[in-house]
């Protein structure tokens, strides 16, 4: 028995020596032929969530400051622009910053504070570095430039990022960053090339929006079955999906199906806001309705969840009244009795339908007005809280339907 063990031991030593020799020549050959060897040592190390969250915070904080300073000098340092995904991700942020600068300047607005809070939901190690799923919650504050006593107006946006990080020169940078962007439509006319590190701070105001402050709606007892616009707005705010604004960490109402990623959740969310017993309490009928289930995941009818069907239902059923339809320019043009245009006719709890050409694409609920009476909206699919009604809809092919609920 000992003899066999001795022979087995010798065999093991020889085999180990041969394997080590092969590995040496393999490495030597790679070095000699100048081939890079990728050793996924990072995949062996568990990522420090606290460290990575701080990395993302630092990037977001600096990026947010650029909305105010209009100085993009540091932006490229956060992206691996040596490859196409990093270059595209950098270019997208360049477009956004340019669009925001143009949009606010054209309307005589001035961003005074922008904050962004990341919530890292998942970190996965990869051969390249790290793969992250990150929720980002923006908070924007703006004033009107010509106000003698400026009033701060606040709105919020929620985004979900699928992001890859890579480490270069001992620093984590963004390899790629993908997310549904509520401003995507407006970015079509912009290029992502960073030709000038300074945004134009002297752009002139183009639109004369007028000043039409909205008088808060009087709280009244709502008859049973009638539309309760006050509670519709409260519902829309509670389930807007942005925790700092809603105080609701669960974000959405769990008794409903979430159609984000499956056609979009915007119309479903608006229907909830106006029809739920916690919201507007608008009565169901055979066309516009929702079927509730014992354990959540309620299903809505076509008119409940589909933007085109919902728009047609509202206007043809008589439950909705069209206040105005047209381009942005048309809807802000003064009318008799409405110096700020058709948009001035809107009240809280009313709806705005967004069309790309002939395609009915999106719905929002009016949840407030800023200090000049500019309508503010909430939406889902991409979460918005009290966002100026046209922000992100800058393409020339966009038309808006302003709908009052009776």
Secondary structure, 3 states (H helix, E strand, C coil): CHHHHHHHHHHHHHHHHHHHHHHHHHHHHHHHCCCCCCCCHHHHCCCCHHHHHHHHHHHHHHHHHHHHHCECCCHHHHECCCCHHHHHHHHHHHHHHHHHHHHHHHCCEEEEEEEEEEEEEEEEECCCEEEEEEEEEEEEEEEECCCCCCCCEEEEEEEEEEEEEEEECCEEEEEEEEECCCCHHHHHHCCCCCCCCECCCCCCCCCCCCCCCCCCCCCCCCCCCCCCHHHHHHHHHHCCCCHHHHCCCCCCCCCECCCCCCCCCHHHHHHHHHHCCCCCCCCCCCCCCEECCCCCCEEECHHHHCHHHHHHHHHHHCCEEEEEEECHHHHHCCECCECCCHHHHCCCCCEEEEEECCEEEEEEEEEEECCCCCEEEEECCCEEEEEECCCCCCCCCEEEEEEEEC
